[in-house]
Amino acid sequence: MNLDRIEEIINLVKSNDVKKFKYKDFENEIELDFTEGTATQAVAGAPSVQAGENTNAQPSSSQAESQSSSDAKEIKSTMVGTFFLQDSKELTDPQIKVGDQVNEGDVIGYIEAMKVMNEVTSDVSGEVSEIVVEHGTNVEYDQVLVKVK
């Protein structure tokens, strides 16, 4: 799929106020998501491209936060699954909260994969500055879960 065709699809989706769009055939795959102010488009065999709705406007708040907290260390997912802040699906007593101190090797949450709860351990020490992923959210491999100062 060439760049002109991708731009045409993006403009068509935007002009019809569609929030999510996914197309897949034997050679190409494209997925657009305008729900958080940015569109993620992925074409099979090509790297992911981030295209903002306001391409010439100021960076979105999430981009500004990521730039200001660039000194924060990140704890990332080691597998694909569903992230939980405690070992049960009901959130009553989370393993960590913003402001908590974590040490290397501490359990910060769990990822359920194939009906098995796998511990997520911290590979850094410091204070939890942000919990990026909510309790019960599906996560991908190498996705940021928690930011630590």
Phi and psi in degrees as GROMACS dihedral restraints (atoms count N, CA, C in turn):
[ dihedral_restraints ]
;  ai    aj    ak    al  type     phi  dphi    fc
    3     4     5     6     1   -84.8    20    10
    4     5     6     7     1   166.1    20    10
    6     7     8     9     1   -62.4    20    10
    7     8     9    10     1   -38.4    20    10
    9    10    11    12     1   -61.8    20    10
   10    11    12    13     1   -40.8    20    10
   12    13    14    15     1   -66.1    20    10
   13    14    15    16     1   -39.9    20    10
   15    16    17    18     1   -64.5    20    10
   16    17    18    19     1   -44.4    20    10
   18    19    20    21     1   -62.1    20    10
   19    20    21    22     1   -38.7    20    10
   21    22    23    24     1   -63.0    20    10
   22    23    24    25     1   -42.4    20    10
   24    25    26    27     1   -65.1    20    10
   25    26    27    28     1   -44.2    20    10
   27    28    29    30     1   -60.2    20    10
   28    29    30    31     1   -46.9    20    10
   30    31    32    33     1   -63.3    20    10
   31    32    33    34     1   -39.3    20    10
   33    34    35    36     1   -64.9    20    10
   34    35    36    37     1   -43.1    20    10
   36    37    38    39     1   -64.9    20    10
   37    38    39    40     1   -44.7    20    10
   39    40    41    42     1   -63.4    20    10
   40    41    42    43     1   -43.8    20    10
   42    43    44    45     1   -66.5    20    10
   43    44    45    46     1   -22.2    20    10
   45    46    47    48     1  -100.9    20    10
   46    47    48    49     1    11.4    20    10
   48    49    50    51     1    54.1    20    10
   49    50    51    52     1    38.7    20    10
   51    52    53    54     1   -85.2    20    10
   52    53    54    55     1   132.9    20    10
   54    55    56    57     1   -88.1    20    10
   55    56    57    58     1   -35.9    20    10
   57    58    59    60     1  -134.8    20    10
   58    59    60    61     1   140.2    20    10
   60    61    62    63     1  -146.5    20    10
   61    62    63    64     1   134.7    20    10
   63    64    65    66     1  -139.4    20    10
   64    65    66    67     1   132.3    20    10
   66    67    68    69     1  -134.8    20    10
   67    68    69    70     1   137.5    20    10
   69    70    71    72     1  -146.5    20    10
   70    71    72    73     1   132.3    20    10
   72    73    74    75     1  -132.3    20    10
   73    74    75    76     1  -164.6    20    10
   75    76    77    78     1   -67.3    20    10
   76    77    78    79     1   -28.5    20    10
   78    79    80    81     1  -109.2    20    10
   79    80    81    82     1   -29.5    20    10
   81    82    83    84     1  -127.7    20    10
   82    83    84    85     1   156.0    20    10
   84    85    86    87     1  -146.7    20    10
   85    86    87    88     1   132.1    20    10
   87    88    89    90     1  -138.2    20    10
   88    89    90    91     1   138.2    20    10
   90    91    92    93     1  -135.6    20    10
   91    92    93    94     1   126.4    20    10
   93    94    95    96     1  -119.0    20    10
   94    95    96    97     1   137.1    20    10
   96    97    98    99     1  -137.7    20    10
   97    98    99   100     1   109.0    20    10
   99   100   101   102     1  -103.4    20    10
  100   101   102   103     1    16.2    20    10
  102   103   104   105     1   -71.6    20    10
  103   104   105   106     1   -26.3    20    10
  105   106   107   108     1  -113.6    20    10
  106   107   108   109     1    21.8    20    10
  108   109   110   111     1    89.7    20    10
  109   110   111   112     1    -7.6    20    10
  111   112   113   114     1  -128.6    20    10
  112   113   114   115     1   154.8    20    10
  114   115   116   117     1  -110.5    20    10
  115   116   117   118     1   130.4    20    10
  117   118   119   120     1  -105.7    20    10
  118   119   120   121     1   122.2    20    10
  120   121   122   123     1  -121.5    20    10
  121   122   123   124     1   134.1    20    10
  123   124   125   126     1  -128.9    20    10
  124   125   126   127     1   126.9    20    10
  126   127   128   129     1  -113.9    20    10
  127   128   129   130     1   130.0    20    10
  129   130   131   132     1   -57.1    20    10
  130   131   132   133     1   133.0    20    10
  132   133   134   135     1    83.6    20    10
  133   134   135   136     1    -0.2    20    10
  135   136   137   138     1  -128.7    20    10
  136   137   138   139     1   154.3    20    10
  138   139   140   141     1   -68.4    20    10
  139   140   141   142     1   155.8    20    10
  141   142   143   144     1   -65.9    20    10
  142   143   144   145     1   145.2    20    10
  144   145   146   147     1  -124.8    20    10
  145   146   147   148     1   133.1    20    10
  147   148   149   150     1   -99.6    20    10
  148   149   150   151     1   125.3    20    10
  150   151   152   153     1  -127.3    20    10
  151   152   153   154     1   116.3    20    10
  153   154   155   156     1   -78.9    20    10
  154   155   156   157     1   151.7    20    10
  156   157   158   159     1   -64.3    20    10
  157   158   159   160     1   -38.8    20    10
  159   160   161   162     1  -105.7    20    10
  160   161   162   163     1    86.5    20    10
  162   163   164   165     1   -66.9    20    10
  163   164   165   166     1   -30.2    20    10
  165   166   167   168     1  -105.4    20    10
  166   167   168   169     1     6.2    20    10
  168   169   170   171     1   -86.8    20    10
  169   170   171   172     1  -178.2    20    10
  171   172   173   174     1   -67.5    20    10
  172   173   174   175     1   155.9    20    10
  174   175   176   177     1   -62.7    20    10
  175   176   177   178     1   148.6    20    10
  177   178   179   180     1   -66.0    20    10
  178   179   180   181     1   166.2    20    10
  180   181   182   183     1   -62.9    20    10
  181   182   183   184     1   -35.1    20    10
  183   184   185   186     1   -68.0    20    10
  184   185   186   187     1   -34.4    20    10
  186   187   188   189     1   -69.2    20    10
  187   188   189   190     1   -39.5    20    10
  189   190   191   192     1   -65.6    20    10
  190   191   192   193     1   -40.5    20    10
  192   193   194   195     1   -63.6    20    10
  193   194   195   196     1   -41.8    20    10
  195   196   197   198     1   -67.5    20    10
  196   197   198   199     1   -31.9    20    10
  198   199   200   201     1   -72.2    20    10
  199   200   201   202     1   -39.6    20    10
  201   202   203   204     1   -74.0    20    10
  202   203   204   205     1   -27.4    20    10
  204   205   206   207     1  -105.0    20    10
  205   206   207   208     1    34.8    20    10
  207   208   209   210     1   -68.0    20    10
  208   209   210   211     1   -19.0    20    10
  210   211   212   213     1   -81.6    20    10
  211   212   213   214     1    -7.7    20    10
  213   214   215   216     1   -74.3    20    10
  214   215   216   217     1   141.5    20    10
  216   217   218   219     1   -86.5    20    10
  217   218   219   220     1   152.6    20    10
  219   220   221   222     1  -117.7    20    10
  220   221   222   223     1   139.7    20    10
  222   223   224   225     1  -105.1    20    10
  223   224   225   226     1   122.1    20    10
  225   226   227   228     1  -111.3    20    10
  226   227   228   229     1   158.2    20    10
  228   229   230   231     1   -69.9    20    10
  229   230   231   232     1   139.1    20    10
  231   232   233   234     1   -96.5    20    10
  232   233   234   235     1    -4.2    20    10
  234   235   236   237     1  -159.8    20    10
  235   236   237   238     1   171.8    20    10
  237   238   239   240     1   -89.3    20    10
  238   239   240   241     1   137.5    20    10
  240   241   242   243     1   167.8    20    10
  241   242   243   244     1  -157.5    20    10
  243   244   245   246     1  -110.8    20    10
  244   245   246   247     1   125.6    20    10
  246   247   248   249     1   -87.6    20    10
  247   248   249   250     1   133.3    20    10
  249   250   251   252     1  -128.8    20    10
  250   251   252   253     1   142.5    20    10
  252   253   254   255     1   -82.7    20    10
  253   254   255   256     1    -6.1    20    10
  255   256   257   258     1  -148.2    20    10
  256   257   258   259     1   175.8    20    10
  258   259   260   261     1   -83.9    20    10
  259   260   261   262     1    12.1    20    10
  261   262   263   264     1  -131.7    20    10
  262   263   264   265     1   163.3    20    10
  264   265   266   267     1   -77.2    20    10
  265   266   267   268     1   -21.9    20    10
  267   268   269   270     1   -86.3    20    10
  268   269   270   271     1   125.5    20    10
  270   271   272   273     1   -83.5    20    10
  271   272   273   274     1   101.0    20    10
  273   274   275   276     1  -118.7    20    10
  274   275   276   277     1   -37.7    20    10
  276   277   278   279     1  -141.6    20    10
  277   278   279   280     1    84.3    20    10
  279   280   281   282     1   -64.3    20    10
  280   281   282   283     1   150.7    20    10
  282   283   284   285     1   -62.9    20    10
  283   284   285   286     1   -40.3    20    10
  285   286   287   288     1  -135.1    20    10
  286   287   288   289     1   157.8    20    10
  288   289   290   291     1  -136.0    20    10
  289   290   291   292     1   161.4    20    10
  291   292   293   294     1   -61.2    20    10
  292   293   294   295     1   131.2    20    10
  294   295   296   297     1   100.6    20    10
  295   296   297   298     1   -14.7    20    10
  297   298   299   300     1   -70.9    20    10
  298   299   300   301     1   150.7    20    10
  300   301   302   303     1   -90.8    20    10
  301   302   303   304     1   131.8    20    10
  303   304   305   306     1  -121.9    20    10
  304   305   306   307     1   147.0    20    10
  306   307   308   309     1  -114.9    20    10
  307   308   309   310     1   160.1    20    10
  309   310   311   312     1   -58.7    20    10
  310   311   312   313     1   128.3    20    10
  312   313   314   315     1    97.1    20    10
  313   314   315   316     1   -10.7    20    10
  315   316   317   318     1   -69.3    20    10
  316   317   318   319     1   145.2    20    10
  318   319   320   321     1   -79.4    20    10
  319   320   321   322     1   123.3    20    10
  321   322   323   324     1  -107.0    20    10
  322   323   324   325     1   -12.0    20    10
  324   325   326   327     1   172.5    20    10
  325   326   327   328     1  -167.7    20    10
  327   328   329   330     1  -138.2    20    10
  328   329   330   331     1   149.0    20    10
  330   331   332   333     1  -119.5    20    10
  331   332   333   334     1   122.0    20    10
  333   334   335   336     1   -89.2    20    10
  334   335   336   337     1   123.7    20    10
  336   337   338   339     1  -137.7    20    10
  337   338   339   340     1   124.4    20    10
  339   340   341   342     1    55.6    20    10
  340   341   342   343     1    45.3    20    10
  342   343   344   345     1    64.7    20    10
  343   344   345   346     1    18.6    20    10
  345   346   347   348     1  -118.3    20    10
  346   347   348   349     1   130.4    20    10
  348   349   350   351     1   -87.7    20    10
  349   350   351   352     1   116.6    20    10
  351   352   353   354     1  -106.0    20    10
  352   353   354   355     1   131.5    20    10
  354   355   356   357     1   -69.0    20    10
  355   356   357   358     1   140.1    20    10
  357   358   359   360     1  -106.9    20    10
  358   359   360   361     1   118.1    20    10
  360   361   362   363     1  -107.2    20    10
  361   362   363   364     1   150.5    20    10
  363   364   365   366     1   -76.8    20    10
  364   365   366   367     1   135.6    20    10
  366   367   368   369     1  -103.8    20    10
  367   368   369   370     1     6.4    20    10
  369   370   371   372     1  -135.9    20    10
  370   371   372   373     1   163.6    20    10
  372   373   374   375     1  -115.6    20    10
  373   374   375   376     1   147.9    20    10
  375   376   377   378     1   153.1    20    10
  376   377   378   379     1  -164.3    20    10
  378   379   380   381     1  -100.6    20    10
  379   380   381   382     1   133.9    20    10
  381   382   383   384     1   -67.4    20    10
  382   383   384   385     1   117.0    20    10
  384   385   386   387     1   -98.4    20    10
  385   386   387   388     1   -27.3    20    10
  387   388   389   390     1  -159.2    20    10
  388   389   390   391     1   136.1    20    10
  390   391   392   393     1  -101.7    20    10
  391   392   393   394     1   105.0    20    10
  393   394   395   396     1   -73.3    20    10
  394   395   396   397     1   -37.8    20    10
  396   397   398   399     1  -104.0    20    10
  397   398   399   400     1   133.8    20    10
  399   400   401   402     1   -79.0    20    10
  400   401   402   403     1   159.0    20    10
  402   403   404   405     1   -60.1    20    10
  403   404   405   406     1   127.7    20    10
  405   406   407   408     1    86.5    20    10
  406   407   408   409     1    13.5    20    10
  408   409   410   411     1   -93.7    20    10
  409   410   411   412     1   140.6    20    10
  411   412   413   414     1   -71.4    20    10
  412   413   414   415     1   137.2    20    10
  414   415   416   417     1  -126.6    20    10
  415   416   417   418     1   156.3    20    10
  417   418   419   420     1  -104.0    20    10
  418   419   420   421     1   166.0    20    10
  420   421   422   423     1   -61.7    20    10
  421   422   423   424     1   135.4    20    10
  423   424   425   426     1    69.0    20    10
  424   425   426   427     1    17.7    20    10
  426   427   428   429     1   -81.8    20    10
  427   428   429   430     1   139.4    20    10
  429   430   431   432     1   -68.4    20    10
  430   431   432   433     1   127.6    20    10
  432   433   434   435     1  -102.1    20    10
  433   434   435   436     1   -46.0    20    10
  435   436   437   438     1  -140.9    20    10
  436   437   438   439     1   142.4    20    10
  438   439   440   441     1  -108.5    20    10
  439   440   441   442     1   135.7    20    10
  441   442   443   444     1  -124.9    20    10
  442   443   444   445     1   135.0    20    10
